[in-house]
Amino acid sequence: MRIIVIGDGKVGNAIIENVSKEGHQVVVVDNNPNVVEDIVNKFDVMGICGNGASYDILKEAGAAHAHVVIAVTASDETNMLACIIAKKLGAKSTIARIRNYEYNKQIKMIKEDFDITMTINPEKETANEILKVVNFPEAIRVDNFAEGQVDLIELYIPENSPLIGKTLIDIHQKYQVSVLVCAVQRGEEVYIPNGTFTFKAKDKIHITAKRANIKQFLNKLGLIETKMKSVLIIGGGKITSYLGNELLKNKYEVKIIEKNYERCVELSELLPNATIINGDGTSHDVLSEEGLNDSDVVISLTGNDEENIIISMYAFKQNVKKIIAKVNKESFVGLMESIDMATIVSPKDIIASKIVSYIRAKNNSRGSNILTLYKLVNNKVEALEFIAKPKSKLLNKQLKDIKLKDKVLIAGIIRNGESIIPNGADMIQADDRVIVVTAGQYLDDLDDILV
């Protein structure tokens, strides 16, 4: 596919990295010549220096023949204009990053009136990811399939866990709960486990099941947390605007520490039911004075990764129940490993997954389109949701008789609104939603899982 990416900031770079690895013809447009030179040297892409909303620049980039044009500059208005012009030139699909909180209620109208195929908002999407974890505090991460009918959650195995030394077969026999462990991270290694896989302390495991079954499993393990009530957010940026609003709707007590006074005034108008503190959230004295020790959840969302990590480490030492931090640089993720139950969110990675999902679905001419795609374990694992089409080679065969590629697991089947955690005797039927987890395999069609 021919893909044009306009804007090479954090989000643009993450998108370029992901789509270039998948063999697409990528053209990058940015008005900074140094940025263009760096990206061309780093990845197998073409680069053009100029204004991405310019008719001449888009024409030079090949927008007339582009399958997808993705505009992710720092300006919402530039992104919208670039998409409008690209579509007029002949681009088949356009995607615009629109971040402004004031545009949020107008997204549907913007898409329809400007003929934009898809809009993305990294801050809003990140807020949604954080909210899912706050609502499910036992988990490090929560992803949803089939409009929420099936969850995929990440759990940490502490030193005193009854799972240590047990195999998957042992766990199924002892707990008799319909859940499936579909991936395990152990240090730098990733496993797609079989029945004899044995758990160790500090493993991070990914489980698929209905929410009720996961809760039942956690209850038997003694891991159920009491509902969180008070949330302390450090940093008052765009993510906080969206997150604070959703937390308040969900009846949480919300306190926000922001060092910019003008931004505090804006937040007090946007979130009148939240407590807004004008102060330095990196100061231990300020955090103590404003009740960090009494908070159930501490969420660090400053614009600086190092600050977010330091705040999280301090919160961990103060025995805060749930810690969430925004970290964009992959090289810093390892610094959070000492915080056992910490959740790390990366806006650029969240959006890159959505873009990759869309592009693979567009690229697939065989029919089993990807509905959902999540990248897990530092992008080493993918969890995908497909619809099984009538011509699929997988239909009406017992799973135990199907030969799958290495490191591929069928993690769930949703049929007529009912979720099935599959065993060897189950079969896939036409129109089923099928959840597949893989490490190291490129999939854009359900039949790609076959040897």
C-alpha positions in Angstrom: 0.0 0.0 0.0 1.1 3.6 -0.6 0.9 5.5 2.7 1.6 9.2 3.3 2.4 10.3 6.9 2.3 14.1 7.5 4.1 15.1 10.6 7.0 13.3 12.3 6.5 14.0 16.0 6.2 11.2 18.6 2.9 9.8 17.2 4.0 10.2 13.6 7.3 8.4 14.3 5.6 5.5 16.0 3.2 5.1 13.0 6.1 5.3 10.5 8.1 2.7 12.4 5.2 0.3 12.5 3.9 0.6 9.0 7.3 0.7 7.3 8.2 -2.6 9.0 5.1 -4.2 7.3 6.4 -3.6 3.8 4.3 -0.6 2.7 5.5 2.2 0.5 5.7 5.1 3.0 6.2 8.8 2.2 6.9 11.1 5.1 6.1 14.9 4.9 7.5 17.3 7.5 8.5 21.0 7.3 11.7 20.4 9.3 14.5 19.2 6.9 16.5 17.7 9.8 13.6 15.6 10.9 13.0 14.4 7.3 16.7 13.4 6.9 16.7 11.5 10.2 13.5 9.5 9.4 14.7 8.6 5.9 18.0 7.3 7.4 16.3 5.4 10.1 13.6 3.6 8.2 13.0 2.5 4.6 10.8 5.4 3.6 10.8 8.4 1.3 10.9 11.9 2.7 9.6 15.3 1.5 10.3 18.6 3.3 7.4 21.0 3.2 3.9 22.0 4.4 1.8 18.9 4.5 -1.4 20.9 3.8 0.0 22.3 0.6 -1.6 21.2 -2.7 1.8 21.1 -4.4 3.5 19.1 -1.7 0.7 16.6 -1.4 0.8 16.2 -5.2 4.5 15.6 -5.1 4.1 13.0 -2.3 1.7 11.1 -4.5 -1.6 11.7 -2.7 -3.5 11.1 -5.9 -2.5 7.5 -5.8 -2.3 7.0 -2.0 -4.3 4.3 -0.2 -4.1 6.1 3.1 -3.0 9.7 4.1 -2.3 10.2 7.8 -2.0 13.7 9.1 -0.6 13.9 12.6 1.1 17.4 12.8 0.8 19.5 16.0 -2.0 21.5 14.4 -5.6 20.0 14.3 -6.4 22.6 11.6 -3.5 21.6 9.4 -4.4 18.0 9.8 -8.0 18.6 8.7 -6.9 20.7 5.7 -4.3 18.2 4.6 -7.0 15.4 4.6 -9.4 17.6 2.7 -6.9 18.4 -0.1 -5.6 14.8 -0.2 -9.1 13.5 -0.7 -9.7 16.0 -3.5 -6.5 14.8 -5.1 -7.7 11.2 -5.1 -6.5 9.6 -1.8 -8.7 6.6 -1.0 -8.7 7.1 2.8 -7.6 9.9 5.2 -6.9 9.9 8.9 -6.5 13.1 10.9 -5.2 13.6 14.5 -7.7 16.0 16.2 -6.7 16.7 19.8 -8.4 19.9 20.8 -10.9 19.4 23.7 -13.3 21.9 22.1 -13.5 19.8 18.9 -14.4 16.7 20.8 -18.2 17.2 20.5 -17.9 18.0 16.8 -16.0 15.0 15.6 -18.9 13.3 13.9 -19.7 16.5 12.0 -16.1 17.1 11.1 -15.7 13.6 9.6 -18.9 13.9 7.6 -18.5 17.5 6.3 -14.8 17.2 5.5 -15.0 13.5 4.2 -12.3 12.4 6.7 -12.3 8.6 7.0 -11.0 8.4 10.5 -10.0 10.7 13.3 -7.6 9.9 16.1 -7.1 11.6 19.5 -4.1 10.2 21.4 -5.0 12.0 24.6 -8.6 10.8 24.6 -7.6 7.3 23.7 -5.0 7.3 26.5 -7.6 8.6 29.0 -9.9 5.7 28.0 -7.1 3.2 28.6 -6.3 4.6 32.0 -10.0 4.6 33.0 -10.2 0.9 32.2 -7.3 0.2 34.6 -8.7 2.4 37.4 -12.0 0.5 37.1 -10.2 -2.8 37.2 -7.4 -2.2 39.7 -6.2 -5.8 39.9 -5.0 -5.5 36.4 -1.9 -3.8 34.9 -3.6 -3.4 31.6 -7.2 -4.0 30.3 -8.1 -4.5 26.6 -11.6 -5.3 25.2 -12.9 -7.4 22.3 -16.3 -7.7 20.8 -17.6 -4.4 22.2 -16.6 -5.4 25.8 -17.9 -9.0 25.8 -14.4 -10.4 26.3 -11.5 -8.9 28.3 -7.8 -9.4 27.8 -6.1 -8.3 31.0 -2.5 -8.3 32.2 -1.7 -9.5 35.7 1.4 -9.5 37.8 2.4 -12.7 39.8 3.7 -11.6 43.2 6.2 -13.5 45.4 3.4 -15.1 47.5 1.1 -16.1 44.6 -0.5 -19.5 44.7 0.2 -19.8 41.0 4.0 -20.1 41.5 5.2 -23.5 40.5 1.8 -24.5 39.0 1.3 -25.5 35.4 -1.7 -24.3 33.3 -3.1 -27.8 33.6 -2.8 -27.6 37.4 -4.5 -24.2 37.5 -7.4 -25.4 35.3 -8.0 -28.5 37.5 -7.8 -26.6 40.8 -9.8 -23.4 40.0 -12.2 -24.7 37.4 -12.7 -21.2 35.9 -13.1 -20.6 32.2 -10.1 -18.3 31.6 -7.2 -18.7 29.1 -3.6 -17.6 29.7 -2.5 -16.6 26.3 0.8 -14.9 26.8 3.5 -14.6 29.5 6.3 -12.1 29.9 9.3 -13.3 32.0 11.9 -10.6 32.0 12.8 -10.0 28.4 11.3 -13.3 27.2 7.8 -13.8 25.9 6.0 -17.1 25.8 2.8 -18.4 24.2 2.2 -21.1 26.9 1.0 -24.7 26.5 -0.6 -26.8 29.3 2.7 -27.8 30.9 4.0 -24.2 31.2 5.0 -23.4 34.8 4.5 -20.0 36.4 7.2 -18.2 38.3 7.2 -15.2 40.6 7.2 -11.8 38.8 5.8 -13.2 35.6 3.3 -11.0 33.8 0.5 -13.0 32.4 -2.2 -12.1 29.8 -5.6 -13.7 30.3 -8.7 -13.7 28.1 -12.2 -14.4 29.4 -15.5 -12.8 30.3 -15.2 -10.1 32.9 -17.3 -12.1 35.4 -15.0 -15.2 34.9 -11.9 -13.1 35.4 -13.3 -11.7 38.6 -14.2 -15.2 39.8 -10.6 -16.4 39.1 -9.1 -13.4 40.9 -11.4 -13.9 43.8 -10.2 -17.5 44.2 -6.6 -16.2 44.1 -7.4 -13.7 46.8 -6.5 -10.8 44.4 -9.8 -8.8 44.4 -9.2 -5.2 45.4 -11.8 -2.9 47.0 -13.1 -0.3 44.7 -10.9 2.7 44.3 -12.3 6.0 45.4 -9.7 8.8 45.4 -7.5 9.6 42.4 -4.5 12.0 42.4 -3.3 13.2 39.0 0.0 15.0 38.5 0.0 17.1 35.4 -2.9 19.0 33.9 -2.5 18.4 30.1 -5.0 17.3 27.5 -5.1 13.7 28.8 -6.1 15.0 32.2 -8.9 17.0 30.7 -10.5 13.9 29.2 -9.6 11.6 32.1 -10.8 13.9 34.8 -14.2 14.3 33.1 -14.6 10.5 32.9 -13.4 9.8 36.4 -15.9 12.4 37.8 -18.7 10.7 35.8 -17.7 7.4 37.4 -18.0 9.0 40.9 -14.3 9.2 41.8 -12.9 11.9 44.0 -10.4 13.7 41.7 -7.5 15.9 42.7 -5.1 17.4 40.1 -1.7 19.0 40.7 -0.6 21.4 37.9 2.3 23.9 38.2 1.0 26.3 35.5 -1.4 28.8 37.1 -3.3 29.6 33.8 -3.8 26.0 33.1 -5.2 25.5 36.6 -7.8 28.2 35.9 -8.7 26.4 32.7 -9.0 23.0 34.4 -11.2 24.5 37.2 -13.6 25.7 34.5 -13.5 22.4 32.6 -13.7 20.2 35.7 -15.6 22.2 38.3 -16.1 19.1 40.6 -12.4 18.3 40.8 -9.9 19.8 43.2 -7.3 21.7 41.3 -4.0 22.5 43.1 -1.4 24.9 41.7 1.9 23.4 42.6 4.9 21.3 41.6 3.8 17.7 41.5 7.5 16.5 41.4 8.0 17.9 45.0 7.7 15.3 47.7 6.5 18.0 50.1 3.7 19.1 47.8 2.7 15.4 47.2 2.6 14.7 50.9 0.7 17.9 51.7 -1.9 17.2 49.0 -2.6 13.7 50.2 -0.6 11.3 48.1 -0.5 8.8 51.0 -4.3 8.9 51.3 -5.0 8.4 47.5 -6.0 5.0 46.1 -4.6 5.8 42.7 -1.7 8.1 41.6 -1.5 8.9 37.9 1.5 10.8 36.7 0.9 12.6 33.4 3.4 15.3 33.2 5.1 16.0 29.8 8.4 14.6 31.1 9.0 10.8 31.2 11.7 11.0 33.9 9.4 13.1 36.2 6.6 10.5 35.7 8.9 7.7 36.7 10.3 9.5 39.7 6.8 10.4 41.0 5.7 6.7 40.5 8.7 5.4 42.4 7.9 7.8 45.3 4.2 6.7 45.3 5.3 3.0 45.3 7.5 3.7 48.4 4.5 5.3 50.1 2.4 2.1 49.4 -0.1 3.7 47.1 -2.4 0.9 45.8 -2.5 1.7 42.1 0.2 3.6 40.2 -0.2 4.7 36.5 2.4 6.7 34.5 2.7 8.0 31.0 6.1 7.0 29.5 6.7 7.4 25.8 10.4 6.5 25.5 10.9 2.7 25.3 14.3 3.0 26.8 12.7 4.3 30.0 10.1 1.5 30.4 12.7 -0.8 32.1 13.0 1.8 34.9 9.4 1.1 35.9 10.0 -2.7 36.3 10.9 -2.2 40.0 7.3 -1.1 40.5 5.5 -4.4 40.5 1.9 -3.4 39.7 2.5 -0.2 37.8 0.7 0.5 34.6 2.6 2.3 31.8 0.7 4.1 29.1 2.1 5.5 25.9 -0.2 7.7 23.7 2.0 7.1 20.6 1.8 3.3 20.9 -1.9 3.3 21.5 -2.5 5.3 18.3 0.1 3.3 16.3 -1.8 0.1 17.2 -5.1 1.6 15.9 -3.5 2.8 12.7 -1.8 -0.6 12.1 -5.2 -2.3 12.7 -6.9 -0.1 10.1 -4.2 -0.5 7.5 -4.1 -4.3 7.8 -7.8 -4.4 7.4 -7.6 -2.2 4.3 -4.7 -4.3 2.9 -6.6 -7.6 3.3 -8.4 -8.6 0.1 -9.4 -12.1 1.4 -12.3 -11.1 3.7 -11.5 -12.0 7.3 -10.9 -8.3 8.2 -9.2 -7.3 11.5 -11.7 -5.7 13.8 -9.3 -5.0 16.7 -5.6 -5.1 17.2 -3.6 -4.6 20.4 0.2 -4.6 20.8 1.3 -6.1 24.1 4.6 -6.7 25.9 6.5 -3.8 24.5 5.1 -4.6 21.0 6.4 -8.2 21.0 2.9 -9.7 21.1 -0.2 -8.9 19.1 -3.8 -9.8 20.0 -6.2 -9.6 17.1 -9.9 -10.0 16.6 -11.2 -11.3 13.2 -14.5 -12.2 11.7 -14.5 -15.7 10.3 -15.9 -15.5 6.8 -17.7 -18.4 5.0 -14.7 -19.2 2.8 -12.2 -19.5 5.7 -10.3 -22.8 5.8 -10.7 -23.0 9.6 -14.5 -23.5 9.6 -16.1 -26.6 11.1 -12.9 -28.3 12.2 -12.1 -29.2 15.7 -9.3 -27.0 16.9 -7.2 -30.0 18.0 -7.0 -31.0 14.3 -5.9 -27.6 13.0 -2.1 -27.1 12.6 -1.2 -23.5 13.7 1.9 -21.6 13.1 4.5 -21.4 15.8 3.7 -19.0 18.7 0.0 -18.6 17.6 -2.9 -19.2 20.0 -6.7 -19.0 19.4 -7.6 -17.2 22.6 -11.4 -16.8 22.2 -14.5 -17.2 20.1 -17.5 -15.0 20.3 -20.7 -16.5 18.7 -24.1 -14.8 18.8 -23.0 -12.6 21.7 -21.7 -15.6 23.8 -18.0 -15.9 24.5 -16.3 -19.3 24.3 -12.8 -20.0 25.8 -11.8 -22.6 23.3 -10.6 -26.2 23.9 -9.6 -28.8 21.5 -13.1 -30.0 20.7 -14.5 -26.5 19.8 -15.0 -25.4 16.2 -15.0 -22.1 14.4 -18.2 -21.2 12.5 -18.9 -18.6 9.9 -19.4 -15.1 11.3 -17.7 -16.0 14.6 -15.5 -13.4 16.1 -12.1 -15.0 16.7 -9.4 -13.7 19.0 -5.9 -14.7 18.1 -2.7 -14.0 20.1 0.7 -14.2 18.4 4.3 -13.5 19.0 6.4 -12.8 15.9 3.8 -13.7 13.2 2.4 -11.1 10.8 -1.4 -11.6 10.5 -3.9 -9.7 8.4 -6.3 -12.6 7.8 -7.6 -15.3 10.0 -6.3 -18.0 7.7 -2.8 -16.7 8.2 -2.6 -18.6 11.4 -2.5 -21.9 9.5 0.9 -23.6 8.8 
